[in-house]
């Protein structure tokens, strides 16, 4: 009896299966690292007390004028990180624009300012640095392209 030796063998088939599985693992790890496996926010914001508007006081100057906005943006970025970037690797950083925080209902009032929050994972903690651009103030290190 003569065998047909003109096809792929079991070894080639298993090789393709191994390559395919490795590709799936690489994609899954990267999706998990970037937080793409989530369908949306896991924290539901219920009814909250109405807080007074944090309109900037014109008697203050520079950064002091926008302290409430900076604090609100950092708290919003922290909630956003928990929902979307809970598995940041050590030393990784993420820039979250105010527009994203407003769109996802983490930040309400920006006092007419544009900006973003840099989230940096250092050791066991996360650091939040807010960068603002307002009509009368701009943070040191502010970059327009990151605030889209």
DSSP file (Angstrom, degrees, kcal/mol; ACC not computed):
  #  RESIDUE AA STRUCTURE BP1 BP2  ACC     N-H-->O    O-->H-N    N-H-->O    O-->H-N    TCO  KAPPA ALPHA  PHI   PSI    X-CA   Y-CA   Z-CA
    1    1 A X              0   0    0      0, 0.0     2,-0.4     0, 0.0     0, 0.0   0.000 360.0 360.0 360.0 134.0    0.0    0.0    0.0
    2    2 A X        -     0   0    0      2,-0.0     2,-0.2     0, 0.0     0, 0.0  -0.856 360.0-142.6-101.8 129.9    1.3    3.4   -1.0
    3    3 A X        -     0   0    0     -2,-0.4     2,-0.8     1,-0.0     0, 0.0  -0.600  19.0-116.2 -91.0 151.5    0.8    6.4    1.4
    4    4 A X        +     0   0    0     -2,-0.2     3,-0.1     1,-0.1    -1,-0.0  -0.784  33.3 176.3 -85.7 109.6    0.0   10.0    0.3
    5    5 A X        +     0   0    0     -2,-0.8    -1,-0.1     1,-0.2     2,-0.1   0.043  52.9  97.1-100.6  23.8    3.0   12.1    1.4
    6    6 A X  S    S+     0   0    0      2,-0.1     2,-0.3     0, 0.0    -1,-0.2  -0.277  71.3  66.5-109.2  46.4    1.8   15.3   -0.2
    7    7 A X  S    S-     0   0    0     -3,-0.1     2,-0.2    -2,-0.1     0, 0.0  -0.909  89.7 -72.7-150.7 177.8    0.1   17.0    2.8
    8    8 A X        -     0   0    0     -2,-0.3     2,-0.1     1,-0.1    -2,-0.1  -0.561  48.7-142.1 -78.3 141.8    0.7   18.6    6.1
    9    9 A X     >  -     0   0    0     -2,-0.2     4,-1.9    -4,-0.1     5,-0.1  -0.311  29.5 -93.4 -94.9-178.2    1.5   16.3    8.9
   10   10 A X  H  > S+     0   0    0      1,-0.2     4,-2.7     2,-0.2     5,-0.2   0.852 122.3  58.6 -63.9 -36.4    0.6   16.2   12.5
   11   11 A X  H  > S+     0   0    0      2,-0.2     4,-1.9     1,-0.2    -1,-0.2   0.909 107.2  45.4 -62.3 -43.6    3.8   18.1   13.5
   12   12 A X  H  > S+     0   0    0      2,-0.2     4,-2.2     1,-0.2    -1,-0.2   0.910 112.8  51.7 -66.1 -42.7    3.0   21.1   11.2
   13   13 A X  H  X S+     0   0    0     -4,-1.9     4,-2.0     1,-0.2    -2,-0.2   0.933 110.6  47.2 -60.0 -46.8   -0.6   21.1   12.5
   14   14 A X  H  X S+     0   0    0     -4,-2.7     4,-2.4     1,-0.2    -1,-0.2   0.859 108.5  56.6 -64.5 -35.0    0.5   21.1   16.2
   15   15 A X  H  X S+     0   0    0     -4,-1.9     4,-2.2    -5,-0.2    -1,-0.2   0.925 107.9  47.1 -60.5 -45.3    3.0   23.9   15.4
   16   16 A X  H  X S+     0   0    0     -4,-2.2     4,-2.4     1,-0.2    -2,-0.2   0.883 110.7  52.4 -64.0 -38.6    0.3   26.1   14.0
   17   17 A X  H  X S+     0   0    0     -4,-2.0     4,-2.5     2,-0.2    -2,-0.2   0.922 109.7  48.7 -63.3 -43.6   -1.9   25.4   17.1
   18   18 A X  H  X S+     0   0    0     -4,-2.4     4,-2.3     2,-0.2    -2,-0.2   0.921 112.2  48.2 -63.3 -44.2    1.0   26.4   19.4
   19   19 A X  H  X S+     0   0    0     -4,-2.2     4,-2.1     2,-0.2    -1,-0.2   0.909 111.9  50.2 -62.0 -42.4    1.6   29.6   17.5
   20   20 A X  H  X S+     0   0    0     -4,-2.4     4,-2.1     2,-0.2    -2,-0.2   0.918 110.6  48.6 -62.5 -44.8   -2.1   30.4   17.6
   21   21 A X  H  X S+     0   0    0     -4,-2.5     4,-2.2     1,-0.2    -1,-0.2   0.900 109.9  52.4 -64.3 -40.8   -2.4   29.8   21.3
   22   22 A X  H  X S+     0   0    0     -4,-2.3     4,-2.4     1,-0.2    -1,-0.2   0.901 108.6  50.8 -61.6 -40.8    0.7   32.0   22.0
   23   23 A X  H  X S+     0   0    0     -4,-2.1     4,-2.4     1,-0.2    -2,-0.2   0.917 109.6  50.3 -62.8 -42.7   -0.9   34.8   20.0
   24   24 A X  H  X S+     0   0    0     -4,-2.1     4,-2.4     1,-0.2    -2,-0.2   0.906 110.9  49.5 -61.5 -42.3   -4.1   34.6   22.0
   25   25 A X  H  X S+     0   0    0     -4,-2.2     4,-2.5     2,-0.2    -2,-0.2   0.920 110.8  49.1 -64.2 -44.6   -2.1   34.7   25.3
   26   26 A X  H  X S+     0   0    0     -4,-2.4     4,-2.2     1,-0.2    -2,-0.2   0.924 113.3  46.6 -62.1 -45.1   -0.1   37.8   24.2
   27   27 A X  H  X S+     0   0    0     -4,-2.4     4,-2.4     1,-0.2    -1,-0.2   0.908 112.8  50.0 -64.2 -42.1   -3.3   39.6   23.1
   28   28 A X  H  X S+     0   0    0     -4,-2.4     4,-2.4    -5,-0.2    -2,-0.2   0.914 110.4  49.2 -64.1 -43.4   -5.1   38.7   26.4
   29   29 A X  H  X S+     0   0    0     -4,-2.5     4,-2.4     1,-0.2    -1,-0.2   0.921 113.5  46.5 -63.2 -43.7   -2.2   39.8   28.6
   30   30 A X  H  X S+     0   0    0     -4,-2.2     4,-2.1     2,-0.2    -2,-0.2   0.890 111.9  50.6 -67.2 -38.6   -2.0   43.2   26.7
   31   31 A X  H  X>S+     0   0    0     -4,-2.4     5,-2.3     2,-0.2     4,-0.7   0.903 112.4  47.4 -64.6 -40.1   -5.8   43.7   26.9
   32   32 A X  H ><5S+     0   0    0     -4,-2.4     3,-0.6     3,-0.2    55,-0.2   0.906 110.8  51.8 -66.5 -41.2   -5.7   43.0   30.6
   33   33 A X  H 3<5S+     0   0    0     -4,-2.4    -2,-0.2     1,-0.2    -1,-0.2   0.883 113.5  43.9 -62.6 -39.4   -2.8   45.3   31.1
   34   34 A X  H 3<5S-     0   0    0     -4,-2.1    -1,-0.2    -5,-0.1    -2,-0.2   0.525 111.6-119.1 -85.6  -5.8   -4.6   48.2   29.3
   35   35 A X  T X<5S+     0   0    0     -4,-0.7     3,-0.9    -3,-0.6    -3,-0.2   0.737  70.1 135.9  78.0  22.1   -7.9   47.5   31.0
   36   36 A X  T 3 < +     0   0    0     -5,-2.3    -4,-0.2     1,-0.2    -5,-0.1   0.555  53.6  76.7 -80.7  -6.9   -9.7   46.8   27.8
   37   37 A X  T 3  S+     0   0    0     -6,-0.6     2,-0.3    47,-0.1    -1,-0.2   0.600  75.9  94.1 -80.0  -9.2  -11.5   43.8   29.2
   38   38 A X    <   -     0   0    0     -3,-0.9     3,-0.1    46,-0.2    45,-0.0  -0.614  61.2-156.3 -85.5 142.5  -14.0   46.0   31.1
   39   39 A X        -     0   0    0      1,-0.3     2,-0.3    -2,-0.3    -1,-0.1   0.673  68.6 -45.3 -87.0 -19.2  -17.3   46.9   29.5
   40   40 A X  S    S-     0   0    0     43,-0.2    -1,-0.3     0, 0.0     2,-0.0  -0.976  89.1 -28.8 172.1-175.5  -17.8   50.0   31.6
   41   41 A X        -     0   0    0     -2,-0.3    39,-0.1     1,-0.1    43,-0.0  -0.315  38.6-160.3 -62.6 138.5  -17.5   51.5   35.0
   42   42 A X  S    S+     0   0    0      2,-0.0     2,-0.5    -4,-0.0    -1,-0.1   0.632  72.8  78.9 -92.8 -16.0  -18.1   49.1   37.9
   43   43 A X  S    S-     0   0    0     36,-0.1     2,-0.6     2,-0.0    -2,-0.1  -0.823  70.8-151.7 -95.1 126.6  -18.9   51.8   40.4
   44   44 A X        -     0   0    0     -2,-0.5     2,-0.7     0, 0.0    -2,-0.0  -0.862   8.6-142.3 -98.6 125.2  -22.4   53.2   40.2
   45   45 A X        -     0   0    0     -2,-0.6     3,-0.1     1,-0.1     2,-0.0  -0.777  23.2-169.9 -89.5 119.4  -22.7   56.7   41.4
   46   46 A X        -     0   0    0     -2,-0.7     2,-0.3     1,-0.2    -1,-0.1  -0.001  44.7 -42.5 -89.6-161.5  -26.0   57.2   43.2
   47   47 A X        -     0   0    0      3,-0.0     2,-0.3    -2,-0.0    -1,-0.2  -0.515  64.5-167.4 -67.3 126.8  -27.7   60.4   44.3
   48   48 A X        -     0   0    0     -2,-0.3     2,-0.0    -3,-0.1     3,-0.0  -0.835  28.3 -93.9-115.2 154.9  -25.1   62.7   45.9
   49   49 A X        -     0   0    0     -2,-0.3     2,-0.6     1,-0.1    -1,-0.0  -0.365  44.5-108.2 -63.2 144.1  -25.6   65.8   47.9
   50   50 A X        -     0   0    0     -2,-0.0     2,-0.3    -3,-0.0    -1,-0.1  -0.649  39.6-158.8 -74.2 119.2  -25.6   69.0   45.9
   51   51 A X        -     0   0    0     -2,-0.6     3,-0.1     1,-0.1    -3,-0.0  -0.726  25.7 -93.2-101.5 153.2  -22.3   70.8   46.7
   52   52 A X        -     0   0    0     -2,-0.3    -1,-0.1     1,-0.1     2,-0.0  -0.238  50.9 -92.4 -62.1 150.3  -21.7   74.4   46.2
   53   53 A X        -     0   0    0      1,-0.1     2,-0.5    -3,-0.0    -1,-0.1  -0.343  26.2-139.6 -63.3 140.9  -20.2   75.5   43.0
   54   54 A X        +     0   0    0     -3,-0.1     2,-0.2    14,-0.0    15,-0.2  -0.336  36.7 166.9 -99.3  52.0  -16.4   75.8   43.0
   55   55 A X        -     0   0    0     -2,-0.5    13,-0.0     1,-0.1    -3,-0.0  -0.482  45.3-101.6 -66.0 131.7  -16.2   79.0   40.9
   56   56 A X        -     0   0    0     -2,-0.2     2,-0.5     1,-0.1    10,-0.1  -0.241  30.0-122.9 -58.7 140.1  -12.8   80.4   41.2
   57   57 A X    >   -     0   0    0      8,-0.4     3,-1.4     1,-0.1    -1,-0.1  -0.748  12.6-148.0 -84.1 122.9  -12.3   83.3   43.5
   58   58 A X  T 3  S+     0   0    0     -2,-0.5    -1,-0.1     1,-0.3     7,-0.1   0.656  92.4  67.2 -69.7 -14.7  -11.0   86.3   41.6
   59   59 A X  T 3  S+     0   0    0      2,-0.1    -1,-0.3     6,-0.1     2,-0.2   0.689  91.6  74.4 -79.3 -16.1   -9.1   87.6   44.7
   60   60 A X  S <  S-     0   0    0     -3,-1.4     2,-0.3     5,-0.1    -4,-0.0  -0.542  74.8-140.5 -91.4 161.7   -6.7   84.6   44.6
   61   61 A X    >   -     0   0    0     -2,-0.2     3,-1.1    76,-0.0     4,-0.5  -0.913  47.2 -27.9-124.6 152.1   -4.0   84.1   42.0
   62   62 A X  G >> S-     0   0    0     -2,-0.3     3,-1.0    74,-0.3     4,-0.5  -0.133 122.2  -0.9  56.5-135.2   -2.6   81.2   40.0
   63   63 A X  G >4 S+     0   0    0      1,-0.3     3,-1.1     2,-0.2    -1,-0.2   0.795 125.4  65.1 -63.1 -33.0   -2.8   77.7   41.4
   64   64 A X  G X4 S+     0   0    0     -3,-1.1     3,-1.1     1,-0.3    -1,-0.3   0.850  96.0  59.5 -59.0 -34.6   -4.5   78.8   44.6
   65   65 A X  G <4 S+     0   0    0     -3,-1.0    -8,-0.4    -4,-0.5    -1,-0.3   0.782 111.0  39.6 -64.4 -28.9   -7.6   79.9   42.6
   66   66 A X  G <X S+     0   0    0     -3,-1.1     4,-2.5    -4,-0.5    -1,-0.2   0.084  75.6 116.4-113.6  22.4   -8.1   76.4   41.2
   67   67 A X  H <> S+     0   0    0     -3,-1.1     4,-2.5     1,-0.2     5,-0.2   0.884  78.4  51.2 -60.1 -40.4   -7.4   74.2   44.2
   68   68 A X  H  > S+     0   0    0     -4,-0.2     4,-2.7    -3,-0.2    -1,-0.2   0.916 111.3  47.6 -64.0 -42.3  -10.9   72.9   44.3
   69   69 A X  H  > S+     0   0    0      2,-0.2     4,-2.6     1,-0.2    -2,-0.2   0.909 111.7  50.5 -64.8 -41.6  -10.8   72.0   40.6
   70   70 A X  H  X S+     0   0    0     -4,-2.5     4,-2.1     2,-0.2    -2,-0.2   0.925 112.9  46.2 -61.7 -44.8   -7.5   70.3   41.1
   71   71 A X  H  X S+     0   0    0     -4,-2.5     4,-2.3     2,-0.2    -2,-0.2   0.926 113.5  48.5 -64.3 -45.5   -8.7   68.2   44.0
   72   72 A X  H  X S+     0   0    0     -4,-2.7     4,-2.4     1,-0.2    -2,-0.2   0.899 111.4  50.5 -61.2 -41.4  -12.0   67.3   42.2
   73   73 A X  H  X S+     0   0    0     -4,-2.6     4,-2.5     2,-0.2    -1,-0.2   0.885 110.3  49.4 -65.6 -39.1  -10.0   66.2   39.1
   74   74 A X  H  X S+     0   0    0     -4,-2.1     4,-1.9     2,-0.2    -1,-0.2   0.899 112.0  47.6 -68.4 -39.9   -7.7   64.1   41.2
   75   75 A X  H  X S+     0   0    0     -4,-2.3     4,-2.0     2,-0.2    -2,-0.2   0.901 113.1  49.1 -65.3 -40.4  -10.6   62.4   42.9
   76   76 A X  H  X S+     0   0    0     -4,-2.4     4,-2.4     1,-0.2    -2,-0.2   0.907 110.7  50.2 -64.2 -42.0  -12.3   61.8   39.6
   77   77 A X  H  X S+     0   0    0     -4,-2.5     4,-2.7     2,-0.2    -1,-0.2   0.856 107.9  54.0 -65.6 -35.0   -9.1   60.4   38.1
   78   78 A X  H  X S+     0   0    0     -4,-1.9     4,-2.1     2,-0.2    -1,-0.2   0.934 110.8  44.9 -64.8 -45.1   -8.7   58.0   41.0
   79   79 A X  H  X S+     0   0    0     -4,-2.0     4,-1.8     1,-0.2    -2,-0.2   0.900 113.9  50.8 -63.8 -40.2  -12.3   56.7   40.5
   80   80 A X  H  X S+     0   0    0     -4,-2.4     4,-2.7     2,-0.2     5,-0.5   0.908 109.1  51.0 -63.6 -42.6  -11.6   56.4   36.7
   81   81 A X  H  X S+     0   0    0     -4,-2.7     4,-2.2     1,-0.2    -2,-0.2   0.909 108.0  52.1 -62.3 -42.3   -8.3   54.5   37.4
   82   82 A X  H  < S+     0   0    0     -4,-2.1     4,-0.3     1,-0.2    -1,-0.2   0.896 116.6  40.3 -60.7 -39.7  -10.1   52.0   39.6
   83   83 A X  H  < S+     0   0    0     -4,-1.8    -2,-0.2    -5,-0.1    -1,-0.2   0.861 133.6  16.4 -78.1 -36.6  -12.7   51.4   37.0
   84   84 A X  H  < S+     0   0    0     -4,-2.7    -3,-0.2    -5,-0.1    -2,-0.2   0.687 132.5  31.4-115.4 -23.2  -10.5   51.3   33.9
   85   85 A X    ><  +     0   0    0     -4,-2.2     3,-0.9    -5,-0.5    -2,-0.1  -0.299  64.4 138.8-133.4  49.9   -6.8   50.9   34.8
   86   86 A X  T 3  S+     0   0    0     -4,-0.3    -1,-0.1     1,-0.3    -4,-0.1   0.672  73.5  51.6 -71.9 -15.0   -6.9   48.8   38.0
   87   87 A X  T 3  S+     0   0    0    -55,-0.2    -1,-0.3   -54,-0.2     2,-0.1  -0.212  70.7 157.3-117.5  42.7   -3.9   46.8   36.9
   88   88 A X    <   -     0   0    0     -3,-0.9     2,-0.1    -7,-0.1     3,-0.1  -0.453  41.7-121.1 -65.1 138.2   -1.3   49.4   35.9
   89   89 A X    >   -     0   0    0      1,-0.1     3,-2.3    -2,-0.1    32,-0.3  -0.426  40.3 -77.8 -78.0 156.8    2.2   48.0   36.1
   90   90 A X  T 3  S+     0   0    0      1,-0.3    32,-0.2    -2,-0.1    -1,-0.1  -0.307 119.9  13.4 -53.7 126.7    4.9   49.5   38.3
   91   91 A X  T 3  S+     0   0    0     30,-2.9    -1,-0.3     1,-0.3     2,-0.1   0.278  96.0 129.3  88.0 -10.7    6.3   52.6   36.8
   92   92 A X    <   -     0   0    0     -3,-2.3    29,-2.5    29,-0.1     2,-0.3  -0.436  38.7-163.2 -75.3 151.7    3.5   52.9   34.2
   93   93 A X  E     -A  120   0A   0     27,-0.2     2,-0.4    -2,-0.1    27,-0.2  -0.969   7.8-162.1-135.3 154.1    1.6   56.2   33.7
   94   94 A X  E     -A  119   0A   0     25,-2.3    25,-3.4    -2,-0.3     2,-0.6  -0.991  11.5-145.1-134.2 139.6   -1.7   57.2   32.1
   95   95 A X  E     -A  118   0A   0     -2,-0.4     2,-0.6    23,-0.2    23,-0.2  -0.941  15.2-169.1-107.3 121.3   -2.9   60.6   31.1
   96   96 A X  E     -A  117   0A   0     21,-2.8    21,-2.3    -2,-0.6   -19,-0.1  -0.932  13.9-142.4-114.8 110.6   -6.6   61.1   31.5
   97   97 A X  E >>  -A  116   0A   0     -2,-0.6     4,-1.8    19,-0.2     3,-0.6  -0.322  20.4-119.6 -69.7 152.7   -8.1   64.3   29.9
   98   98 A X  H 3> S+     0   0    0     17,-2.7     4,-2.8     1,-0.2     5,-0.2   0.862 113.6  63.1 -55.9 -36.6  -10.8   66.3   31.6
   99   99 A X  H 3> S+     0   0    0     16,-0.4     4,-2.5    48,-0.3    -1,-0.2   0.884 104.2  46.5 -59.9 -38.6  -13.0   65.6   28.5
  100  100 A X  H <> S+     0   0    0     -3,-0.6     4,-2.2     2,-0.2    -1,-0.2   0.911 111.9  50.3 -68.8 -42.2  -12.9   61.9   29.3
  101  101 A X  H  <>S+     0   0    0     -4,-1.8     5,-3.2     1,-0.2     6,-1.5   0.879 114.7  44.4 -63.9 -37.2  -13.6   62.4   32.9
  102  102 A X  H ><5S+     0   0    0     -4,-2.8     3,-1.4     4,-0.2    -2,-0.2   0.909 111.8  52.5 -71.5 -42.1  -16.6   64.6   32.0
  103  103 A X  H 3<5S+     0   0    0     -4,-2.5    -2,-0.2     1,-0.3    -1,-0.2   0.864 112.4  45.0 -61.5 -37.5  -17.8   62.2   29.3
  104  104 A X  T 3<5S-     0   0    0     -4,-2.2    -1,-0.3    -5,-0.1    -2,-0.2   0.309 117.3-114.5 -90.4   8.1  -17.8   59.3   31.8
  105  105 A X  T < 5S+     0   0    0     -3,-1.4    -3,-0.2     2,-0.2    -2,-0.1   0.805  84.5 117.4  64.0  34.1  -19.5   61.5   34.5
  106  106 A X  S   <S+     0   0    0     -5,-3.2     2,-0.4     1,-0.3    -4,-0.2   0.687  76.8  37.2 -94.8 -24.7  -16.6   61.5   36.9
  107  107 A X        +     0   0    0     -6,-1.5    -1,-0.3    -9,-0.2    -2,-0.2  -0.995  59.6 177.0-132.8 130.8  -16.0   65.3   36.7
  108  108 A X        +     0   0    0     -2,-0.4     2,-0.5     1,-0.3    -1,-0.1   0.908  64.9  32.7 -98.8 -58.0  -18.8   67.8   36.5
  109  109 A X        +     0   0    0      1,-0.1    -1,-0.3     2,-0.1   -37,-0.1  -0.895  44.4 172.9-114.1 125.7  -17.5   71.4   36.5
  110  110 A X    >   -     0   0    0     -2,-0.5     3,-2.5    -3,-0.1    -1,-0.1   0.273  45.4-125.4-111.0  10.0  -14.1   72.4   35.1
  111  111 A X  T 3  S-     0   0    0      1,-0.3     3,-0.1    23,-0.0   -55,-0.1   0.804  70.6 -58.9  52.8  33.4  -14.6   76.2   35.5
  112  112 A X  T 3  S+     0   0    0      1,-0.3    -1,-0.3    22,-0.1     2,-0.2   0.597 108.8 129.4  74.7   9.6  -13.9   76.8   31.8
  113  113 A X    <   -     0   0    0     -3,-2.5     2,-0.3    21,-0.1    -1,-0.3  -0.622  47.3-148.3 -96.7 156.7  -10.5   75.2   32.2
  114  114 A X  E     + B   0 133A   0     19,-2.6    19,-2.6    -2,-0.2     2,-0.3  -0.855  38.5 112.7-114.6 155.5   -9.0   72.5   30.0
  115  115 A X  E     - B   0 132A   0     -2,-0.3   -17,-2.7    32,-0.3   -16,-0.4  -0.996  42.6-121.8 171.0-168.1   -6.5   69.9   31.3
  116  116 A X  E     -AB  97 131A   0     15,-1.9    15,-2.9    -2,-0.3     2,-0.5  -0.969  17.3-123.0-158.7 165.4   -5.7   66.4   32.2
  117  117 A X  E     -AB  96 130A   0    -21,-2.3   -21,-2.8    -2,-0.3     2,-0.6  -0.977  17.0-145.5-120.3 130.0   -4.5   64.2   35.1
  118  118 A X  E     -AB  95 129A   0     11,-3.2    11,-2.4    -2,-0.5     2,-0.5  -0.845  13.1-160.7 -93.8 124.4   -1.3   62.1   35.0
  119  119 A X  E     -AB  94 128A   0    -25,-3.4   -25,-2.3    -2,-0.6     2,-0.4  -0.932  10.2-175.1-107.6 122.7   -1.7   58.9   37.0
  120  120 A X  E     -AB  93 127A   0      7,-2.6     7,-3.0    -2,-0.5     2,-0.8  -0.973  18.9-143.7-123.0 128.3    1.6   57.2   37.9
  121  121 A X  E     + B   0 126A   0    -29,-2.5   -30,-2.9    -2,-0.4     2,-0.5  -0.818  27.6 170.3 -92.7 112.8    2.0   53.8   39.6
  122  122 A X  E >   - B   0 125A   0      3,-2.3     3,-2.1    -2,-0.8     2,-0.2  -0.973  57.3 -49.9-126.4 115.6    4.9   54.0   42.1
  123  123 A X  T 3  S-     0   0    0     -2,-0.5   -32,-0.1     1,-0.3     0, 0.0  -0.396 119.9 -20.6  62.5-127.8    5.4   51.1   44.5
  124  124 A X  T 3  S+     0   0    0     -2,-0.2    -1,-0.3    -3,-0.1     2,-0.2   0.421 128.8  63.8 -92.3  -0.1    2.2   50.3   46.3
  125  125 A X  E <  S-B  122   0A   0     -3,-2.1    -3,-2.3     2,-0.0     2,-0.4  -0.736  70.3-130.0-124.8 169.9    0.6   53.7   45.6
  126  126 A X  E     -B  121   0A   0     -2,-0.2     2,-0.4    -5,-0.2    -5,-0.2  -0.941  16.2-149.4-117.9 140.8   -0.6   55.8   42.8
  127  127 A X  E     -B  120   0A   0     -7,-3.0    -7,-2.6    -2,-0.4     2,-0.5  -0.911   6.3-157.9-111.4 140.4    0.3   59.5   42.3
  128  128 A X  E     -B  119   0A   0     -2,-0.4     2,-0.5    -9,-0.2    -9,-0.2  -0.971   9.0-176.8-121.0 120.5   -2.1   62.0   40.6
  129  129 A X  E     -B  118   0A   0    -11,-2.4   -11,-3.2    -2,-0.5     2,-0.4  -0.973  13.0-152.2-120.2 120.5   -0.7   65.2   39.0
  130  130 A X  E     -B  117   0A   0     -2,-0.5     2,-0.5   -13,-0.2   -13,-0.2  -0.767   6.1-164.7 -96.5 134.7   -3.2   67.6   37.6
  131  131 A X  E     -B  116   0A   0    -15,-2.9   -15,-1.9    -2,-0.4     2,-0.3  -0.982  13.1-170.8-119.6 125.2   -2.3   69.9   34.7
  132  132 A X  E     -B  115   0A   0     -2,-0.5     7,-2.8   -17,-0.2     2,-0.4  -0.831  20.1-169.9-117.5 151.0   -4.6   72.9   34.0
  133  133 A X  E     +BC 114 138A   0    -19,-2.6   -19,-2.6    -2,-0.3     5,-0.2  -0.897  25.0 160.7-137.0 111.0   -4.9   75.5   31.3
  134  134 A X        -     0   0    0      3,-3.9     3,-0.4    -2,-0.4   -21,-0.1  -0.631  55.9 -93.1-118.9 177.4   -7.4   78.3   32.1
  135  135 A X  S    S+     0   0    0      1,-0.2     3,-0.1    -2,-0.2   -23,-0.0   0.835 125.5  21.7 -63.1 -31.6   -7.9   81.8   30.8
  136  136 A X  S    S+     0   0    0      1,-0.1     2,-0.3   -74,-0.1   -74,-0.3   0.246 124.7  46.0-122.0  13.2   -5.6   83.3   33.5
  137  137 A X        -     0   0    0     -3,-0.4    -3,-3.9   -76,-0.1     2,-0.4  -0.982  49.0-176.6-156.1 141.4   -3.5   80.3   34.6
  138  138 A X  B     -C  133   0A   0     -2,-0.3    -5,-0.2    -5,-0.2   -75,-0.1  -0.983  29.1-122.6-139.6 130.0   -1.5   77.4   33.0
  139  139 A X    >   -     0   0    0     -7,-2.8     3,-1.6    -2,-0.4     2,-0.2  -0.329  34.9-100.2 -66.8 148.1    0.3   74.7   35.0
  140  140 A X  T 3  S+     0   0    0      1,-0.2    -1,-0.1    -2,-0.0    -8,-0.1  -0.529 111.0  22.0 -65.0 132.9    4.0   74.2   34.6
  141  141 A X  T 3  S+     0   0    0      1,-0.3    -1,-0.2    -2,-0.2     2,-0.1   0.462  84.7 156.2  87.7   2.0    4.6   71.2   32.2
  142  142 A X    <   -     0   0    0     -3,-1.6     2,-0.4   -10,-0.1    -1,-0.3  -0.406  24.3-163.7 -64.2 134.8    1.1   71.5   30.6
  143  143 A X    >   -     0   0    0      1,-0.1     3,-1.1    -2,-0.1     4,-0.4  -0.987  14.4-149.4-124.2 120.8    1.0   70.0   27.1
  144  144 A X  G >  S+     0   0    0     -2,-0.4     3,-1.5     1,-0.3    -1,-0.1   0.858  94.0  60.6 -56.8 -40.0   -2.0   70.8   24.8
  145  145 A X  G >  S+     0   0    0      1,-0.3     3,-0.7     2,-0.1    -1,-0.3   0.758 100.1  55.2 -64.0 -25.5   -1.9   67.5   23.0
  146  146 A X  G <  S+     0   0    0     -3,-1.1    -1,-0.3     1,-0.2    -2,-0.2   0.588  97.1  65.5 -83.1 -10.1   -2.6   65.5   26.2
  147  147 A X  G <         0   0    0     -3,-1.5   -32,-0.3    -4,-0.4   -48,-0.3   0.177 360.0 360.0 -99.5  17.5   -5.7   67.5   27.0
  148  148 A X    <         0   0    0     -3,-0.7    -1,-0.2   -34,-0.1    -2,-0.1   0.514 360.0 360.0 -65.1 360.0   -7.8   66.3   24.1
